[in-house]
């Protein structure tokens, strides 16, 4: 009995010891801090992602507008090459022949049609066709060739390239032969180089550039005049046959 009473007294002293209480409190505080730190990190990561508009791949890489951060977004190629005068042998072959004839005989009409289709608003044809015609006549009259109209028309090529995320001349050369690699590394430098190449393409291959842009637009955008008139297409049902189940 004496031993039991002594052990009980020792336990009471240990429980009432102020040093023991301080140690227990400090250990509890350390455990609490360790348990809170992972939750704070987990809570901070969505905040960073939400503020920068990031997404995340399956490998944990951040995404910005569908592209891994630090890697440029891939650009698609033009539907037809610059020198494909007759276009491609597909469902738009008749339209490609029309584009070729307009580009060689009436480039002002083709340019006005391209701008009207790109803007997706009727009424812009005359606003671009007439100024182009004036510059075309002045250039051929005073310089002997169409020198002024490309200054007026080349921004349309840049707008088409940006709208559909198409590769420019520098990227095409870098992909085919590996040159102009330094021009496509920086986004600002690449865009300046591509705009200069758009201008040079319109100056030296003006008719071919207009035709390539016309083929691209006719395959990707309907004419704005067709949007105002909805067309009801009736498709007859196919032949129906009745068969017995096995």
SULNOR-V399237 format. One record per residue. N is the residue number from 1. D_LAST is the distance of its C-alpha to the last C-alpha in Angstrom with 2 decimals. Layout:
n=<N | N>
d_last=<D_LAST | D_LAST>
This chain:
n=<1 | 2 | 3 | 4 | 5 | 6 | 7 | 8 | 9 | 10 | 11 | 12 | 13 | 14 | 15 | 16 | 17 | 18 | 19 | 20 | 21 | 22 | 23 | 24 | 25 | 26 | 27 | 28 | 29 | 30 | 31 | 32 | 33 | 34 | 35 | 36 | 37 | 38 | 39 | 40 | 41 | 42 | 43 | 44 | 45 | 46 | 47 | 48 | 49 | 50 | 51 | 52 | 53 | 54 | 55 | 56 | 57 | 58 | 59 | 60 | 61 | 62 | 63 | 64 | 65 | 66 | 67 | 68 | 69 | 70 | 71 | 72 | 73 | 74 | 75 | 76 | 77 | 78 | 79 | 80 | 81 | 82 | 83 | 84 | 85 | 86 | 87 | 88 | 89 | 90 | 91 | 92 | 93 | 94 | 95 | 96 | 97 | 98 | 99 | 100 | 101 | 102 | 103 | 104 | 105 | 106 | 107 | 108 | 109 | 110 | 111 | 112 | 113 | 114 | 115 | 116 | 117 | 118 | 119 | 120 | 121 | 122 | 123 | 124 | 125 | 126 | 127 | 128 | 129 | 130 | 131 | 132 | 133 | 134 | 135 | 136 | 137 | 138 | 139 | 140 | 141 | 142 | 143 | 144 | 145 | 146 | 147 | 148 | 149 | 150 | 151 | 152 | 153 | 154 | 155 | 156 | 157 | 158 | 159 | 160 | 161 | 162 | 163 | 164 | 165 | 166 | 167 | 168 | 169 | 170 | 171 | 172 | 173 | 174 | 175 | 176 | 177 | 178 | 179 | 180 | 181 | 182 | 183 | 184 | 185 | 186 | 187 | 188 | 189 | 190 | 191 | 192 | 193 | 194 | 195 | 196 | 197 | 198 | 199 | 200 | 201 | 202 | 203 | 204 | 205 | 206 | 207 | 208 | 209 | 210 | 211 | 212 | 213 | 214 | 215 | 216 | 217 | 218 | 219 | 220 | 221 | 222 | 223 | 224 | 225 | 226 | 227 | 228 | 229 | 230 | 231 | 232 | 233 | 234 | 235 | 236 | 237 | 238 | 239 | 240 | 241 | 242 | 243 | 244 | 245 | 246>
d_last=<92.15 | 94.28 | 91.67 | 88.95 | 91.14 | 91.91 | 88.28 | 87.46 | 90.32 | 89.12 | 85.62 | 87.13 | 89.24 | 86.28 | 84.25 | 87.22 | 88.10 | 87.98 | 87.19 | 84.07 | 82.90 | 83.39 | 81.42 | 78.51 | 78.51 | 78.60 | 75.71 | 73.65 | 74.44 | 73.37 | 70.06 | 69.50 | 70.24 | 67.85 | 65.04 | 65.73 | 65.93 | 62.20 | 61.19 | 63.69 | 62.27 | 58.71 | 59.83 | 61.81 | 59.01 | 56.90 | 60.11 | 60.80 | 57.29 | 57.40 | 60.82 | 59.99 | 56.50 | 54.98 | 51.43 | 50.51 | 48.28 | 46.36 | 49.37 | 51.79 | 53.25 | 54.46 | 52.95 | 54.87 | 52.92 | 49.98 | 52.17 | 53.57 | 57.25 | 59.41 | 56.75 | 56.66 | 53.55 | 51.93 | 52.45 | 50.14 | 51.32 | 52.01 | 49.23 | 51.50 | 54.71 | 58.15 | 58.75 | 55.36 | 57.03 | 54.10 | 51.57 | 48.09 | 45.63 | 43.00 | 42.25 | 45.84 | 47.54 | 49.13 | 50.42 | 51.83 | 53.80 | 55.18 | 56.22 | 57.95 | 59.89 | 60.95 | 62.03 | 64.21 | 65.65 | 65.52 | 65.09 | 66.41 | 63.45 | 60.94 | 62.70 | 62.77 | 59.07 | 58.27 | 60.36 | 58.92 | 55.35 | 56.27 | 58.00 | 55.10 | 57.73 | 58.94 | 62.65 | 63.38 | 63.20 | 66.76 | 68.17 | 67.20 | 67.27 | 70.88 | 72.46 | 70.60 | 71.93 | 75.46 | 75.33 | 73.79 | 76.66 | 79.35 | 78.08 | 77.90 | 81.28 | 83.31 | 81.52 | 79.97 | 76.40 | 73.95 | 75.57 | 75.50 | 71.99 | 70.28 | 72.31 | 70.70 | 67.12 | 66.42 | 65.65 | 62.50 | 61.19 | 61.98 | 60.19 | 57.03 | 57.11 | 57.51 | 54.95 | 52.08 | 53.42 | 54.00 | 56.07 | 59.53 | 61.62 | 63.02 | 59.63 | 58.34 | 61.38 | 61.01 | 57.37 | 58.09 | 61.50 | 62.41 | 65.45 | 66.30 | 64.92 | 67.80 | 67.03 | 63.51 | 64.36 | 65.94 | 64.06 | 67.22 | 68.49 | 65.13 | 64.97 | 68.55 | 67.86 | 64.70 | 66.59 | 69.29 | 66.75 | 65.21 | 68.67 | 69.37 | 66.07 | 67.02 | 70.55 | 69.84 | 66.34 | 66.38 | 64.27 | 61.64 | 61.51 | 61.01 | 58.20 | 56.41 | 56.69 | 55.46 | 52.34 | 51.61 | 52.09 | 50.04 | 47.01 | 47.36 | 49.04 | 48.56 | 51.70 | 53.28 | 53.66 | 49.89 | 49.60 | 51.72 | 49.48 | 45.90 | 43.49 | 40.42 | 37.63 | 34.95 | 31.68 | 29.51 | 25.83 | 23.55 | 21.40 | 18.43 | 15.38 | 12.70 | 9.18 | 6.39 | 3.76 | 0.00>
